[in-house]
Structure formats: C-alpha cells, structure tokens
C-alpha cells in the first residue's frame, strides 16, 4: 500500500471533530522528529474548548523556509445513518477512499508529510528550511488555532518565506485550481430605532422598517469597488432582517439587519465601514451598528511560490492550473500576516463537509508528488 494512503487512513481513523485533534498531531510529530524536526505543541483555549496546535521546524542550510499548513479537525458527521460506511473507519469503494476528513484535509496532511520524508531521503541537507503548522481549530471559531501560532511566531521574529495550505482547492481534476488569495469578510449588525405605536395611529409612532428600507436599497445597489485582476468586485449582502412584535397592529420600535461584505483587496474594512456610516447618516437614521472583521483579504501575486506550484502541477498532472480567490475565508488570512507568499492547494473539494466525504485514491500519490516537486523547485540557496 502507498505510504501516503496508509497515513491518510490512520488520520481518518482518529475521531477529531473540531476542536478535537484525536492523536493526529502526535502521529505526524513522531514522523517528523525522525526527520530532524523540532516539534512544539502549542495548546490554547479554555478547558472545555482545548485546541491543539503543532509547530514543527527543520532548518535548512539556506535562509528560506517553506511551511505546509493545515488542520487536523473535521466538521461533524451529520446523520450517521446516512453514511454508507462509518465516517471514522476509512473505507474503499469504486476507487475512492471514504471517511470524514478524507478531502478536508487529512489526505493533504498525509501527502505533505510523506512528501517531506521522500524529499529529505533524496536531499538530506537541503538549503530549504521546512516547517509544518497544524491546528485543530480551523472548522470551529478559529480563535485558538493558526492565529495563536502565527502571533507567537511573529513575537519570536520567525521568518517564513513560502506557505502552502493544504485545503482542497481542486474542482474537477487534481491540480486544476489553486487559491492565491481570499477575499476579506466584514459583518455588520445594524439596529435602527423607531417609536412603537398602534398601527392605526402612525402619527404617534416612527416606523424603523420603513426608515431603513431606502438605506438598505442604497447599500445593496452601491458599487463598492470593481475588484482587480485577481478579485471579483466587493459584494454586500443582507443575511437577516428581524423586526416587528409579531402582532399585526403594532408599529415596532426597532429593526435589526445583519449584513456581510466579501471584499476584494482593493478595499479595506475601514473604508467600507466609513462608507456604510455615511449612507446611514445621510438617511438620518437613529441606529447602532456593531462590526466584526471576520478576516482581512490576502493576495499572493504570481511570483516564486505560485511559479513553483504551477510547475509542480505541470510536471506531475500535466495540466495548467487556474489561479482563483473564490470561496470562504481560510487560515491563509492569518499566515499571510507573517509570510509574504501564501497559496492553497489540495485535492478535489466536491464532497467536503458532506455525507460520504471522499477522495479519489488515484489522486493521492500525485498529490504527494506535487508537494514534493514544490520542495524541489524551491530548494535553492
Ligand atoms: Zn479545511
């Protein structure tokens, strides 16, 4: 059996529903220690939400370091009776390996671990330093995971040059898409106040629903930016509106509107916030607005890392990969604060978070080979 497949199965067999790690990180640390890595476990979070993080590093003879990043936690299984086989018992059917985390992202972790082993077997003293950053808090709130490790590394002045996050980015064929950035996410909770009254005496009240609608229309039809070569234009979407007492004869005294921006790197969270306040003020609303920045956008423009990954995919899979910044936020947003070049690349993502999650067995060796080729391409003084 392929060593990567075997390790992927070992990882899938660990019950690591977020924020649990099972024993995934210990398993990886053991393998890496045998390769000369220094492994450090960084636990974080309260006792009832304990997150396990692993930082493993092996210096090279040169100054540059490549980090493989990923998460050992998985999303909950959903209804067990709908799974064809136990989500924590790796199972093979029709050339596919089934199990929770098969695609998101235990196979990637197995692949880059074995890629590192093979690379070091062939080049025991590489110029390239190699590190792994694993967390068990990616599928949850993501407050005790990668962000904590990155903050620690920043304090220590640790220098990182390249990062590959093993998130499943392929669409139809292994290697057909990589992410060279992600949009930012900015959420607002808007409360507009009015005056409650009997609906038959509107002159005694002030209807906050009526007052907020023209402002929302303006926000929903504003062109926030035009995006750029790598990002689509920033989008504004309302996700929830709550207003009214439930009674049919009352003008309510407030309405609450939740909205979210997915924003391109050409806009900043601060600019968007200012522009929203300007619209609300112009409509003379009496309001409160609470903001949450879910993630800043990041972008890695084509350069050495993108080139190395494109070349590795060409070498192994024989295809030209597409650069994309679509999809939700990822831990790349934290790593990009301390590492100038971050990309995401992993297996086909069609089944992630679903019942009967799987990865194609025929993709597992090539995935490992692509990661190994990237190491070879970047291993220069
Ligand atoms: Zn993932």
Boltz pocket constraint, residues with backbone or C-beta under 6 A from the ligand:
constraints:
  - pocket:
      binder: B
      contacts: [[A, 71], [A, 104], [A, 105], [A, 138], [A, 167], [A, 168]]
      max_distance: 6.0
